[in-house]
Amino acid sequence: MREIKVRIEEIYVPAALRKPLDPRKVEELALAIAADGHRTPILVRPDKNRYVLVSGCYRLEACKALGEATIRAEIVQAPKH
């Protein structure tokens, strides 16, 4: 796996991962990221001109809530959903 910084706007969340998230958990995670930094990267796979989220919905939403433009991610080989 290779760690990179990815522009949040380039990340596609597949339908299989789109589900209602607990807003309290997103807020708590955003506060933790604001205080301690983003420690665990999300997992993405490359797909043409974007990246597809494999794992890390809450971390992605927390970074969006903080107004971040980029997020730490690891590129993985994963099957399409």
C-alpha positions in Angstrom: 0.0 0.0 0.0 1.1 3.5 -0.7 0.1 6.6 1.3 -0.8 9.8 -0.5 -2.7 13.0 0.0 -5.9 13.1 -2.0 -8.2 16.0 -2.8 -11.5 15.3 -1.1 -13.4 16.4 -4.2 -11.7 13.6 -6.1 -13.1 10.9 -3.9 -16.3 9.0 -5.0 -18.3 7.1 -2.3 -19.9 4.1 -3.9 -23.6 3.3 -3.2 -22.6 0.3 -1.1 -20.9 2.6 1.4 -23.5 5.4 1.3 -25.5 5.0 4.5 -26.7 7.4 7.1 -23.8 8.3 9.4 -24.2 9.2 13.1 -23.7 12.9 13.2 -22.4 12.7 16.8 -19.7 10.3 15.8 -18.7 12.5 12.9 -18.5 15.5 15.2 -16.5 13.6 17.8 -14.1 12.4 15.2 -13.7 15.8 13.7 -12.9 17.2 17.1 -10.3 14.5 17.6 -8.8 15.1 14.2 -8.7 18.9 14.9 -6.9 18.2 18.2 -4.5 15.4 17.3 -4.4 15.3 13.5 -5.5 12.7 11.1 -3.7 9.6 12.3 -5.3 6.8 10.3 -5.6 7.2 6.5 -8.7 6.2 4.6 -8.4 3.5 2.0 -9.1 4.3 -1.7 -8.6 2.6 -5.1 -7.8 4.5 -8.3 -10.6 4.7 -10.9 -9.9 6.7 -14.1 -9.8 10.4 -13.0 -10.9 9.9 -9.4 -10.5 7.7 -6.3 -13.1 5.3 -5.0 -13.5 5.1 -1.2 -13.0 1.5 0.1 -12.9 2.3 3.8 -13.1 5.4 6.0 -16.6 7.0 5.6 -16.5 8.6 9.1 -13.0 9.9 8.6 -13.9 11.4 5.2 -17.0 13.1 6.6 -15.1 14.4 9.6 -12.5 16.0 7.4 -15.2 17.5 5.2 -16.8 18.9 8.4 -13.5 20.5 9.3 -13.3 22.1 5.8 -10.2 20.2 4.8 -9.4 20.2 1.1 -7.2 17.0 1.2 -7.1 13.8 3.2 -4.4 11.2 3.9 -5.2 8.0 2.0 -3.7 4.6 1.2 -4.1 3.3 -2.3 -5.2 -0.4 -2.2 -6.1 -3.0 -4.7 -9.8 -3.7 -4.0 -12.6 -5.2 -6.1 -15.3 -2.9 -7.5 -18.5 -2.8 -5.5 
